[in-house]
């Protein structure tokens, strides 16, 4: 397992145990970066207007289209570290 992947996996665990719940925008960023880092570019059709939560998630993920898995992992790690530091 690469060092970056190990750091990413640790950040994913840390994100679940943040002392303070991130706000909705931060949660969307975490979701989108995680999906981009683990799955790659968004696929499937955009959820309808009545499914607002999944539509927002889809849109956040779609904004990252073309971002490499490595860059998404680095960005995810940085965001988790930022959120951890904000609660200290």
N, CA, C and O atoms as a CHARMM CRD file, in Angstrom:
* protein
*
  352
    1    1 UNK  N      0.85900  -1.18500   0.00000 PROA 1      0.00000
    2    1 UNK  CA     0.00000   0.00000   0.00000 PROA 1      0.00000
    3    1 UNK  C      0.89700   1.23800   0.00000 PROA 1      0.00000
    4    1 UNK  O      1.85500   1.33500   0.76700 PROA 1      0.00000
    5    2 UNK  N      0.56700   2.15600  -0.86000 PROA 2      0.00000
    6    2 UNK  CA     1.38700   3.36400  -0.95300 PROA 2      0.00000
    7    2 UNK  C      1.20500   4.23700   0.28100 PROA 2      0.00000
    8    2 UNK  O      0.21100   4.14300   1.00100 PROA 2      0.00000
    9    3 UNK  N      2.20100   5.08900   0.49700 PROA 3      0.00000
   10    3 UNK  CA     2.15700   6.00600   1.62600 PROA 3      0.00000
   11    3 UNK  C      0.97000   6.96200   1.51800 PROA 3      0.00000
   12    3 UNK  O      0.30700   7.25900   2.51200 PROA 3      0.00000
   13    4 UNK  N      0.70900   7.44100   0.29600 PROA 4      0.00000
   14    4 UNK  CA    -0.42400   8.34300   0.08300 PROA 4      0.00000
   15    4 UNK  C     -1.73200   7.63800   0.42400 PROA 4      0.00000
   16    4 UNK  O     -2.60000   8.21600   1.07800 PROA 4      0.00000
   17    5 UNK  N     -1.87200   6.39500  -0.01600 PROA 5      0.00000
   18    5 UNK  CA    -3.10200   5.63900   0.26600 PROA 5      0.00000
   19    5 UNK  C     -3.27100   5.43200   1.76700 PROA 5      0.00000
   20    5 UNK  O     -4.38400   5.51500   2.28500 PROA 5      0.00000
   21    6 UNK  N     -2.16700   5.16000   2.46900 PROA 6      0.00000
   22    6 UNK  CA    -2.23900   4.98400   3.92100 PROA 6      0.00000
   23    6 UNK  C     -2.67500   6.28100   4.59900 PROA 6      0.00000
   24    6 UNK  O     -3.49800   6.26300   5.51400 PROA 6      0.00000
   25    7 UNK  N     -2.11800   7.40700   4.14200 PROA 7      0.00000
   26    7 UNK  CA    -2.52000   8.70900   4.69500 PROA 7      0.00000
   27    7 UNK  C     -3.98700   8.98700   4.40300 PROA 7      0.00000
   28    7 UNK  O     -4.70900   9.50600   5.25500 PROA 7      0.00000
   29    8 UNK  N     -4.42600   8.64100   3.19600 PROA 8      0.00000
   30    8 UNK  CA    -5.82200   8.85500   2.81400 PROA 8      0.00000
   31    8 UNK  C     -6.75000   8.01200   3.68800 PROA 8      0.00000
   32    8 UNK  O     -7.76000   8.50400   4.19000 PROA 8      0.00000
   33    9 UNK  N     -6.39600   6.74200   3.86300 PROA 9      0.00000
   34    9 UNK  CA    -7.22100   5.86600   4.70000 PROA 9      0.00000
   35    9 UNK  C     -7.30200   6.38500   6.13500 PROA 9      0.00000
   36    9 UNK  O     -8.35900   6.32800   6.76300 PROA 9      0.00000
   37   10 UNK  N     -6.17900   6.89100   6.65000 PROA 10     0.00000
   38   10 UNK  CA    -6.17500   7.45100   8.00300 PROA 10     0.00000
   39   10 UNK  C     -7.03700   8.71000   8.06600 PROA 10     0.00000
   40   10 UNK  O     -7.75800   8.92200   9.04100 PROA 10     0.00000
   41   11 UNK  N     -6.96400   9.54100   7.03200 PROA 11     0.00000
   42   11 UNK  CA    -7.79000  10.74900   6.99000 PROA 11     0.00000
   43   11 UNK  C     -9.27200  10.39500   6.95800 PROA 11     0.00000
   44   11 UNK  O    -10.09100  11.07800   7.57400 PROA 11     0.00000
   45   12 UNK  N     -9.61700   9.32500   6.23900 PROA 12     0.00000
   46   12 UNK  CA   -11.01800   8.88800   6.18200 PROA 12     0.00000
   47   12 UNK  C    -11.50000   8.46400   7.57300 PROA 12     0.00000
   48   12 UNK  O    -12.63200   8.75600   7.95900 PROA 12     0.00000
   49   13 UNK  N    -10.64000   7.78100   8.31400 PROA 13     0.00000
   50   13 UNK  CA   -10.99900   7.41000   9.68900 PROA 13     0.00000
   51   13 UNK  C    -11.10800   8.65500  10.56900 PROA 13     0.00000
   52   13 UNK  O    -12.03800   8.78100  11.36600 PROA 13     0.00000
   53   14 UNK  N    -10.15800   9.56700  10.41900 PROA 14     0.00000
   54   14 UNK  CA   -10.17900  10.80000  11.21000 PROA 14     0.00000
   55   14 UNK  C    -11.42900  11.62400  10.92800 PROA 14     0.00000
   56   14 UNK  O    -11.99000  12.24200  11.83200 PROA 14     0.00000
   57   15 UNK  N    -11.86300  11.63000   9.66600 PROA 15     0.00000
   58   15 UNK  CA   -13.04300  12.41400   9.28700 PROA 15     0.00000
   59   15 UNK  C    -14.29600  11.91200  10.00600 PROA 15     0.00000
   60   15 UNK  O    -15.20300  12.69000  10.30200 PROA 15     0.00000
   61   16 UNK  N    -14.33800  10.63100  10.28100 PROA 16     0.00000
   62   16 UNK  CA   -15.49900  10.06200  10.97800 PROA 16     0.00000
   63   16 UNK  C    -15.49200  10.39800  12.46000 PROA 16     0.00000
   64   16 UNK  O    -16.52000  10.28400  13.12900 PROA 16     0.00000
   65   17 UNK  N    -14.34400  10.81000  12.97600 PROA 17     0.00000
   66   17 UNK  CA   -14.20100  11.04900  14.41200 PROA 17     0.00000
   67   17 UNK  C    -13.84400  12.49300  14.74900 PROA 17     0.00000
   68   17 UNK  O    -13.21700  12.75700  15.77500 PROA 17     0.00000
   69   18 UNK  N    -14.23900  13.41800  13.89400 PROA 18     0.00000
   70   18 UNK  CA   -13.97700  14.82500  14.19300 PROA 18     0.00000
   71   18 UNK  C    -14.77800  15.24200  15.42200 PROA 18     0.00000
   72   18 UNK  O    -15.94400  14.86900  15.55200 PROA 18     0.00000
   73   19 UNK  N    -14.17200  16.00600  16.31800 PROA 19     0.00000
   74   19 UNK  CA   -14.89900  16.41500  17.52300 PROA 19     0.00000
   75   19 UNK  C    -16.09000  17.32400  17.22600 PROA 19     0.00000
   76   19 UNK  O    -17.07400  17.33100  17.96600 PROA 19     0.00000
   77   20 UNK  N    -15.99200  18.09000  16.13700 PROA 20     0.00000
   78   20 UNK  CA   -17.08100  19.00000  15.76700 PROA 20     0.00000
   79   20 UNK  C    -17.57600  18.60300  14.37500 PROA 20     0.00000
   80   20 UNK  O    -16.78300  18.37500  13.46100 PROA 20     0.00000
   81   21 UNK  N    -18.89400  18.52600  14.23200 PROA 21     0.00000
   82   21 UNK  CA   -19.47200  18.16500  12.93100 PROA 21     0.00000
   83   21 UNK  C    -19.21200  19.28600  11.92600 PROA 21     0.00000
   84   21 UNK  O    -19.51900  20.44600  12.19900 PROA 21     0.00000
   85   22 UNK  N    -18.63900  18.94000  10.75000 PROA 22     0.00000
   86   22 UNK  CA   -18.41300  19.96000   9.71600 PROA 22     0.00000
   87   22 UNK  C    -19.74700  20.53200   9.23200 PROA 22     0.00000
   88   22 UNK  O    -20.78900  19.88400   9.33300 PROA 22     0.00000
   89   23 UNK  N    -19.69400  21.76200   8.70200 PROA 23     0.00000
   90   23 UNK  CA   -20.91900  22.33900   8.14800 PROA 23     0.00000
   91   23 UNK  C    -21.26000  21.64300   6.82500 PROA 23     0.00000
   92   23 UNK  O    -20.47900  20.83400   6.32200 PROA 23     0.00000
   93   24 UNK  N    -22.40900  21.96000   6.28000 PROA 24     0.00000
   94   24 UNK  CA   -22.89000  21.25100   5.08800 PROA 24     0.00000
   95   24 UNK  C    -21.95100  21.40000   3.88700 PROA 24     0.00000
   96   24 UNK  O    -21.74300  20.44000   3.14500 PROA 24     0.00000
   97   25 UNK  N    -21.38700  22.58900   3.69100 PROA 25     0.00000
   98   25 UNK  CA   -20.45900  22.77600   2.57600 PROA 25     0.00000
   99   25 UNK  C    -19.21300  21.92100   2.74700 PROA 25     0.00000
  100   25 UNK  O    -18.72200  21.33300   1.78300 PROA 25     0.00000
  101   26 UNK  N    -18.70200  21.85100   3.96600 PROA 26     0.00000
  102   26 UNK  CA   -17.53200  21.02000   4.24000 PROA 26     0.00000
  103   26 UNK  C    -17.85600  19.53900   4.05000 PROA 26     0.00000
  104   26 UNK  O    -17.03600  18.77800   3.53600 PROA 26     0.00000
  105   27 UNK  N    -19.04300  19.14200   4.46500 PROA 27     0.00000
  106   27 UNK  CA   -19.46000  17.74800   4.26900 PROA 27     0.00000
  107   27 UNK  C    -19.55300  17.40600   2.78800 PROA 27     0.00000
  108   27 UNK  O    -19.16000  16.31500   2.37500 PROA 27     0.00000
  109   28 UNK  N    -20.07000  18.33600   1.98700 PROA 28     0.00000
  110   28 UNK  CA   -20.14300  18.10600   0.53900 PROA 28     0.00000
  111   28 UNK  C    -18.74600  17.98800  -0.07400 PROA 28     0.00000
  112   28 UNK  O    -18.51800  17.14800  -0.94400 PROA 28     0.00000
  113   29 UNK  N    -17.81700  18.82600   0.37700 PROA 29     0.00000
  114   29 UNK  CA   -16.44000  18.75600  -0.11600 PROA 29     0.00000
  115   29 UNK  C    -15.80800  17.42300   0.25900 PROA 29     0.00000
  116   29 UNK  O    -15.15500  16.78400  -0.56600 PROA 29     0.00000
  117   30 UNK  N    -16.00500  17.00600   1.51100 PROA 30     0.00000
  118   30 UNK  CA   -15.46800  15.71700   1.95600 PROA 30     0.00000
  119   30 UNK  C    -16.03100  14.57900   1.10600 PROA 30     0.00000
  120   30 UNK  O    -15.29300  13.70800   0.64600 PROA 30     0.00000
  121   31 UNK  N    -17.33900  14.60200   0.90600 PROA 31     0.00000
  122   31 UNK  CA   -17.99400  13.56200   0.10900 PROA 31     0.00000
  123   31 UNK  C    -17.43700  13.52800  -1.31000 PROA 31     0.00000
  124   31 UNK  O    -17.06000  12.46900  -1.81200 PROA 31     0.00000
  125   32 UNK  N    -17.38700  14.68500  -1.94800 PROA 32     0.00000
  126   32 UNK  CA   -16.95500  14.75700  -3.34600 PROA 32     0.00000
  127   32 UNK  C    -15.49800  14.32400  -3.49400 PROA 32     0.00000
  128   32 UNK  O    -15.16900  13.56500  -4.40500 PROA 32     0.00000
  129   33 UNK  N    -14.63400  14.79300  -2.61700 PROA 33     0.00000
  130   33 UNK  CA   -13.22300  14.40200  -2.69700 PROA 33     0.00000
  131   33 UNK  C    -13.04100  12.91300  -2.43700 PROA 33     0.00000
  132   33 UNK  O    -12.23100  12.25800  -3.09300 PROA 33     0.00000
  133   34 UNK  N    -13.79400  12.38000  -1.48300 PROA 34     0.00000
  134   34 UNK  CA   -13.70200  10.94900  -1.18200 PROA 34     0.00000
  135   34 UNK  C    -14.13800  10.12700  -2.39900 PROA 34     0.00000
  136   34 UNK  O    -13.46400   9.17300  -2.78600 PROA 34     0.00000
  137   35 UNK  N    -15.25400  10.50200  -2.98800 PROA 35     0.00000
  138   35 UNK  CA   -15.75000   9.76600  -4.15900 PROA 35     0.00000
  139   35 UNK  C    -14.76800   9.87200  -5.32400 PROA 35     0.00000
  140   35 UNK  O    -14.50200   8.88000  -6.00300 PROA 35     0.00000
  141   36 UNK  N    -14.23000  11.06700  -5.55800 PROA 36     0.00000
  142   36 UNK  CA   -13.28500  11.25100  -6.65700 PROA 36     0.00000
  143   36 UNK  C    -12.02000  10.43000  -6.40800 PROA 36     0.00000
  144   36 UNK  O    -11.44800   9.86900  -7.34300 PROA 36     0.00000
  145   37 UNK  N    -11.58700  10.36000  -5.15700 PROA 37     0.00000
  146   37 UNK  CA   -10.36800   9.63600  -4.80700 PROA 37     0.00000
  147   37 UNK  C    -10.54300   8.12400  -4.84600 PROA 37     0.00000
  148   37 UNK  O     -9.57000   7.39600  -5.03900 PROA 37     0.00000
  149   38 UNK  N    -11.76600   7.64400  -4.66500 PROA 38     0.00000
  150   38 UNK  CA   -11.98100   6.20000  -4.60600 PROA 38     0.00000
  151   38 UNK  C    -12.64500   5.63000  -5.85100 PROA 38     0.00000
  152   38 UNK  O    -12.42000   4.47000  -6.19600 PROA 38     0.00000
  153   39 UNK  N    -13.46100   6.43100  -6.52900 PROA 39     0.00000
  154   39 UNK  CA   -14.21400   5.94700  -7.68600 PROA 39     0.00000
  155   39 UNK  C    -13.72400   6.57900  -8.98700 PROA 39     0.00000
  156   39 UNK  O    -13.68400   5.92600 -10.03000 PROA 39     0.00000
  157   40 UNK  N    -13.35600   7.84600  -8.91200 PROA 40     0.00000
  158   40 UNK  CA   -12.98700   8.58900 -10.11400 PROA 40     0.00000
  159   40 UNK  C    -14.11200   9.53400 -10.49700 PROA 40     0.00000
  160   40 UNK  O    -14.90900   9.93900  -9.65100 PROA 40     0.00000
  161   41 UNK  N    -14.17400   9.88300 -11.77100 PROA 41     0.00000
  162   41 UNK  CA   -15.18100  10.83800 -12.23800 PROA 41     0.00000
  163   41 UNK  C    -16.60200  10.34000 -11.99400 PROA 41     0.00000
  164   41 UNK  O    -16.88100   9.14200 -12.03100 PROA 41     0.00000
  165   42 UNK  N    -17.48100  11.29300 -11.74500 PROA 42     0.00000
  166   42 UNK  CA   -18.88800  10.99300 -11.50500 PROA 42     0.00000
  167   42 UNK  C    -19.49200  10.28800 -12.72100 PROA 42     0.00000
  168   42 UNK  O    -19.12200  10.55500 -13.86500 PROA 42     0.00000
  169   43 UNK  N    -20.41700   9.39500 -12.44700 PROA 43     0.00000
  170   43 UNK  CA   -21.12000   8.71100 -13.53000 PROA 43     0.00000
  171   43 UNK  C    -22.60000   8.62900 -13.17500 PROA 43     0.00000
  172   43 UNK  O    -22.99700   8.93500 -12.05100 PROA 43     0.00000
  173   44 UNK  N    -23.38800   8.22400 -14.12100 PROA 44     0.00000
  174   44 UNK  CA   -24.82100   8.14000 -13.89100 PROA 44     0.00000
  175   44 UNK  C    -25.49600   9.46300 -14.17500 PROA 44     0.00000
  176   44 UNK  O    -24.84800  10.45300 -14.51500 PROA 44     0.00000
  177   45 UNK  N    -26.79200   9.46200 -14.02900 PROA 45     0.00000
  178   45 UNK  CA   -27.54600  10.67900 -14.31100 PROA 45     0.00000
  179   45 UNK  C    -27.72500  11.50500 -13.03800 PROA 45     0.00000
  180   45 UNK  O    -27.72200  10.98100 -11.92400 PROA 45     0.00000
  181   46 UNK  N    -27.87900  12.79400 -13.24100 PROA 46     0.00000
  182   46 UNK  CA   -28.05900  13.72200 -12.13100 PROA 46     0.00000
  183   46 UNK  C    -29.43300  13.48900 -11.50600 PROA 46     0.00000
  184   46 UNK  O    -30.43000  13.40300 -12.22300 PROA 46     0.00000
  185   47 UNK  N    -29.49600  13.38400 -10.16000 PROA 47     0.00000
  186   47 UNK  CA   -30.79300  13.20200  -9.49200 PROA 47     0.00000
  187   47 UNK  C    -31.73200  14.37500  -9.77300 PROA 47     0.00000
  188   47 UNK  O    -31.29300  15.49200 -10.04700 PROA 47     0.00000
  189   48 UNK  N    -33.00400  14.10000  -9.69900 PROA 48     0.00000
  190   48 UNK  CA   -34.02100  15.10600  -9.96500 PROA 48     0.00000
  191   48 UNK  C    -34.09400  16.17800  -8.89500 PROA 48     0.00000
  192   48 UNK  O    -33.50100  16.05000  -7.82400 PROA 48     0.00000
  193   49 UNK  N    -34.82300  17.22500  -9.19600 PROA 49     0.00000
  194   49 UNK  CA   -34.93200  18.39200  -8.31900 PROA 49     0.00000
  195   49 UNK  C    -35.55100  18.03900  -6.96200 PROA 49     0.00000
  196   49 UNK  O    -35.27900  18.71500  -5.97000 PROA 49     0.00000
  197   50 UNK  N    -36.36500  17.01000  -6.90900 PROA 50     0.00000
  198   50 UNK  CA   -37.00400  16.64000  -5.64900 PROA 50     0.00000
  199   50 UNK  C    -36.07300  15.85400  -4.72700 PROA 50     0.00000
  200   50 UNK  O    -36.37000  15.69200  -3.54300 PROA 50     0.00000
  201   51 UNK  N    -34.96400  15.37200  -5.25000 PROA 51     0.00000
  202   51 UNK  CA   -33.97000  14.64000  -4.46000 PROA 51     0.00000
  203   51 UNK  C    -32.77900  15.58100  -4.22500 PROA 51     0.00000
  204   51 UNK  O    -31.67700  15.34900  -4.72300 PROA 51     0.00000
  205   52 UNK  N    -33.02500  16.63300  -3.46400 PROA 52     0.00000
  206   52 UNK  CA   -32.05700  17.71100  -3.33000 PROA 52     0.00000
  207   52 UNK  C    -30.73600  17.26600  -2.70600 PROA 52     0.00000
  208   52 UNK  O    -29.67700  17.70000  -3.16000 PROA 52     0.00000
  209   53 UNK  N    -30.76400  16.41800  -1.68400 PROA 53     0.00000
  210   53 UNK  CA   -29.53000  15.98300  -1.03100 PROA 53     0.00000
  211   53 UNK  C    -28.61000  15.27500  -2.01600 PROA 53     0.00000
  212   53 UNK  O    -27.43200  15.61400  -2.13000 PROA 53     0.00000
  213   54 UNK  N    -29.14600  14.29700  -2.72100 PROA 54     0.00000
  214   54 UNK  CA   -28.32300  13.55200  -3.67300 PROA 54     0.00000
  215   54 UNK  C    -27.94000  14.40900  -4.87600 PROA 54     0.00000
  216   54 UNK  O    -26.89200  14.19100  -5.48500 PROA 54     0.00000
  217   55 UNK  N    -28.76700  15.36500  -5.21600 PROA 55     0.00000
  218   55 UNK  CA   -28.45100  16.27700  -6.31400 PROA 55     0.00000
  219   55 UNK  C    -27.24700  17.15200  -5.93100 PROA 55     0.00000
  220   55 UNK  O    -26.34800  17.35900  -6.74500 PROA 55     0.00000
  221   56 UNK  N    -27.23300  17.66000  -4.69900 PROA 56     0.00000
  222   56 UNK  CA   -26.10500  18.46500  -4.22400 PROA 56     0.00000
  223   56 UNK  C    -24.82300  17.64100  -4.16900 PROA 56     0.00000
  224   56 UNK  O    -23.75200  18.12400  -4.53600 PROA 56     0.00000
  225   57 UNK  N    -24.93600  16.39900  -3.71000 PROA 57     0.00000
  226   57 UNK  CA   -23.77700  15.51200  -3.67900 PROA 57     0.00000
  227   57 UNK  C    -23.24800  15.27200  -5.09400 PROA 57     0.00000
  228   57 UNK  O    -22.04400  15.34400  -5.33900 PROA 57     0.00000
  229   58 UNK  N    -24.14900  14.99000  -6.00400 PROA 58     0.00000
  230   58 UNK  CA   -23.76900  14.74000  -7.39900 PROA 58     0.00000
  231   58 UNK  C    -23.07000  15.96100  -7.98700 PROA 58     0.00000
  232   58 UNK  O    -22.02900  15.83500  -8.63200 PROA 58     0.00000
  233   59 UNK  N    -23.64000  17.13400  -7.76600 PROA 59     0.00000
  234   59 UNK  CA   -23.06800  18.36700  -8.31100 PROA 59     0.00000
  235   59 UNK  C    -21.67600  18.64000  -7.73300 PROA 59     0.00000
  236   59 UNK  O    -20.76800  19.04500  -8.46000 PROA 59     0.00000
  237   60 UNK  N    -21.51000  18.41900  -6.42700 PROA 60     0.00000
  238   60 UNK  CA   -20.20200  18.63100  -5.79900 PROA 60     0.00000
  239   60 UNK  C    -19.16600  17.68300  -6.38900 PROA 60     0.00000
  240   60 UNK  O    -18.02800  18.07900  -6.64400 PROA 60     0.00000
  241   61 UNK  N    -19.55500  16.44900  -6.60100 PROA 61     0.00000
  242   61 UNK  CA   -18.65000  15.45400  -7.17300 PROA 61     0.00000
  243   61 UNK  C    -18.35000  15.78900  -8.64000 PROA 61     0.00000
  244   61 UNK  O    -17.20900  15.66800  -9.08600 PROA 61     0.00000
  245   62 UNK  N    -19.36200  16.20200  -9.37600 PROA 62     0.00000
  246   62 UNK  CA   -19.19000  16.52100 -10.80000 PROA 62     0.00000
  247   62 UNK  C    -18.20200  17.67500 -11.00200 PROA 62     0.00000
  248   62 UNK  O    -17.51400  17.72600 -12.02200 PROA 62     0.00000
  249   63 UNK  N    -18.12800  18.59500 -10.04600 PROA 63     0.00000
  250   63 UNK  CA   -17.19200  19.71700 -10.15600 PROA 63     0.00000
  251   63 UNK  C    -15.74000  19.24500 -10.15700 PROA 63     0.00000
  252   63 UNK  O    -14.85400  19.97000 -10.60700 PROA 63     0.00000
  253   64 UNK  N    -15.49700  18.05400  -9.66400 PROA 64     0.00000
  254   64 UNK  CA   -14.13500  17.52500  -9.57600 PROA 64     0.00000
  255   64 UNK  C    -13.75700  16.67300 -10.78700 PROA 64     0.00000
  256   64 UNK  O    -12.68500  16.06900 -10.81800 PROA 64     0.00000
  257   65 UNK  N    -14.63700  16.62800 -11.77500 PROA 65     0.00000
  258   65 UNK  CA   -14.36800  15.80200 -12.95400 PROA 65     0.00000
  259   65 UNK  C    -13.00900  16.15000 -13.54400 PROA 65     0.00000
  260   65 UNK  O    -12.69400  17.32100 -13.75300 PROA 65     0.00000
  261   66 UNK  N    -12.21800  15.13400 -13.80700 PROA 66     0.00000
  262   66 UNK  CA   -10.89400  15.32000 -14.37100 PROA 66     0.00000
  263   66 UNK  C     -9.78700  15.39700 -13.33000 PROA 66     0.00000
  264   66 UNK  O     -8.60700  15.34500 -13.68000 PROA 66     0.00000
  265   67 UNK  N    -10.14600  15.51900 -12.06300 PROA 67     0.00000
  266   67 UNK  CA    -9.15200  15.53800 -10.99600 PROA 67     0.00000
  267   67 UNK  C     -8.59400  14.12700 -10.82900 PROA 67     0.00000
  268   67 UNK  O     -9.35000  13.15800 -10.76400 PROA 67     0.00000
  269   68 UNK  N     -7.27400  14.01800 -10.76200 PROA 68     0.00000
  270   68 UNK  CA    -6.66200  12.69500 -10.60200 PROA 68     0.00000
  271   68 UNK  C     -6.97800  12.12800  -9.22300 PROA 68     0.00000
  272   68 UNK  O     -7.27400  12.86800  -8.28400 PROA 68     0.00000
  273   69 UNK  N     -6.91200  10.80400  -9.11700 PROA 69     0.00000
  274   69 UNK  CA    -7.14900  10.16900  -7.83300 PROA 69     0.00000
  275   69 UNK  C     -6.14600  10.65100  -6.79500 PROA 69     0.00000
  276   69 UNK  O     -6.50400  10.88600  -5.64000 PROA 69     0.00000
  277   70 UNK  N     -4.88100  10.79800  -7.20900 PROA 70     0.00000
  278   70 UNK  CA    -3.84700  11.24900  -6.28100 PROA 70     0.00000
  279   70 UNK  C     -4.11700  12.67300  -5.78800 PROA 70     0.00000
  280   70 UNK  O     -3.95500  12.96000  -4.60200 PROA 70     0.00000
  281   71 UNK  N     -4.52300  13.55400  -6.68800 PROA 71     0.00000
  282   71 UNK  CA    -4.82500  14.92900  -6.28800 PROA 71     0.00000
  283   71 UNK  C     -6.03100  14.96800  -5.35700 PROA 71     0.00000
  284   71 UNK  O     -6.03500  15.71200  -4.37700 PROA 71     0.00000
  285   72 UNK  N     -7.04900  14.17400  -5.65700 PROA 72     0.00000
  286   72 UNK  CA    -8.22900  14.12200  -4.79700 PROA 72     0.00000
  287   72 UNK  C     -7.86400  13.59400  -3.41100 PROA 72     0.00000
  288   72 UNK  O     -8.37400  14.08400  -2.40300 PROA 72     0.00000
  289   73 UNK  N     -6.98400  12.59600  -3.36100 PROA 73     0.00000
  290   73 UNK  CA    -6.54800  12.07000  -2.06400 PROA 73     0.00000
  291   73 UNK  C     -5.79700  13.14500  -1.28400 PROA 73     0.00000
  292   73 UNK  O     -6.04100  13.33800  -0.09300 PROA 73     0.00000
  293   74 UNK  N     -4.88900  13.84000  -1.95200 PROA 74     0.00000
  294   74 UNK  CA    -4.14200  14.91300  -1.28600 PROA 74     0.00000
  295   74 UNK  C     -5.06600  16.01200  -0.78600 PROA 74     0.00000
  296   74 UNK  O     -4.90300  16.50000   0.33200 PROA 74     0.00000
  297   75 UNK  N     -6.03300  16.40500  -1.60300 PROA 75     0.00000
  298   75 UNK  CA    -6.98800  17.45700  -1.21400 PROA 75     0.00000
  299   75 UNK  C     -7.85600  17.00400  -0.04200 PROA 75     0.00000
  300   75 UNK  O     -8.15500  17.79100   0.85500 PROA 75     0.00000
  301   76 UNK  N     -8.25900  15.73000  -0.05400 PROA 76     0.00000
  302   76 UNK  CA    -9.07700  15.17200   1.03100 PROA 76     0.00000
  303   76 UNK  C     -8.28000  15.20000   2.34300 PROA 76     0.00000
  304   76 UNK  O     -8.78500  15.62700   3.38100 PROA 76     0.00000
  305   77 UNK  N     -7.03000  14.73700   2.27500 PROA 77     0.00000
  306   77 UNK  CA    -6.17000  14.72200   3.46300 PROA 77     0.00000
  307   77 UNK  C     -6.01200  16.13500   4.01100 PROA 77     0.00000
  308   77 UNK  O     -6.11400  16.35300   5.21800 PROA 77     0.00000
  309   78 UNK  N     -5.76200  17.09200   3.12500 PROA 78     0.00000
  310   78 UNK  CA    -5.58400  18.49100   3.54800 PROA 78     0.00000
  311   78 UNK  C     -6.84900  19.04100   4.19300 PROA 78     0.00000
  312   78 UNK  O     -6.77200  19.75000   5.19700 PROA 78     0.00000
  313   79 UNK  N     -8.00900  18.72500   3.63100 PROA 79     0.00000
  314   79 UNK  CA    -9.26800  19.21600   4.19600 PROA 79     0.00000
  315   79 UNK  C     -9.52300  18.62000   5.57800 PROA 79     0.00000
  316   79 UNK  O     -9.94300  19.32900   6.49200 PROA 79     0.00000
  317   80 UNK  N     -9.27300  17.33400   5.73200 PROA 80     0.00000
  318   80 UNK  CA    -9.45900  16.70200   7.04500 PROA 80     0.00000
  319   80 UNK  C     -8.51200  17.32200   8.06100 PROA 80     0.00000
  320   80 UNK  O     -8.91200  17.59400   9.19300 PROA 80     0.00000
  321   81 UNK  N     -7.26100  17.54700   7.67100 PROA 81     0.00000
  322   81 UNK  CA    -6.29800  18.18100   8.58100 PROA 81     0.00000
  323   81 UNK  C     -6.76400  19.58800   8.96100 PROA 81     0.00000
  324   81 UNK  O     -6.63200  20.00000  10.11300 PROA 81     0.00000
  325   82 UNK  N     -7.30300  20.31300   7.99900 PROA 82     0.00000
  326   82 UNK  CA    -7.82100  21.65800   8.26000 PROA 82     0.00000
  327   82 UNK  C     -8.98100  21.60300   9.24900 PROA 82     0.00000
  328   82 UNK  O     -9.05900  22.42100  10.16600 PROA 82     0.00000
  329   83 UNK  N     -9.87900  20.64300   9.06400 PROA 83     0.00000
  330   83 UNK  CA   -11.02100  20.51500   9.97400 PROA 83     0.00000
  331   83 UNK  C    -10.58400  20.09200  11.36800 PROA 83     0.00000
  332   83 UNK  O    -11.14700  20.54400  12.36400 PROA 83     0.00000
  333   84 UNK  N     -9.58700  19.23000  11.43900 PROA 84     0.00000
  334   84 UNK  CA    -9.05600  18.82000  12.74400 PROA 84     0.00000
  335   84 UNK  C     -8.41800  20.00600  13.45900 PROA 84     0.00000
  336   84 UNK  O     -8.60400  20.17700  14.66400 PROA 84     0.00000
  337   85 UNK  N     -7.67200  20.82000  12.73000 PROA 85     0.00000
  338   85 UNK  CA    -7.00800  21.97700  13.31500 PROA 85     0.00000
  339   85 UNK  C     -8.00500  23.03000  13.77700 PROA 85     0.00000
  340   85 UNK  O     -7.76200  23.73300  14.75800 PROA 85     0.00000
  341   86 UNK  N     -9.11800  23.13900  13.07500 PROA 86     0.00000
  342   86 UNK  CA   -10.13700  24.14500  13.41300 PROA 86     0.00000
  343   86 UNK  C    -10.82600  23.82300  14.73800 PROA 86     0.00000
  344   86 UNK  O    -11.42300  24.70400  15.35700 PROA 86     0.00000
  345   87 UNK  N    -10.74500  22.57300  15.17200 PROA 87     0.00000
  346   87 UNK  CA   -11.41400  22.19400  16.41000 PROA 87     0.00000
  347   87 UNK  C    -10.46100  22.20400  17.58800 PROA 87     0.00000
  348   87 UNK  O    -10.88500  21.98700  18.72300 PROA 87     0.00000
  349   88 UNK  N     -9.18400  22.45100  17.34300 PROA 88     0.00000
  350   88 UNK  CA    -8.20700  22.48000  18.44200 PROA 88     0.00000
  351   88 UNK  C     -8.27400  23.77900  19.20900 PROA 88     0.00000
  352   88 UNK  O     -7.52200  23.97100  20.16500 PROA 88     0.00000
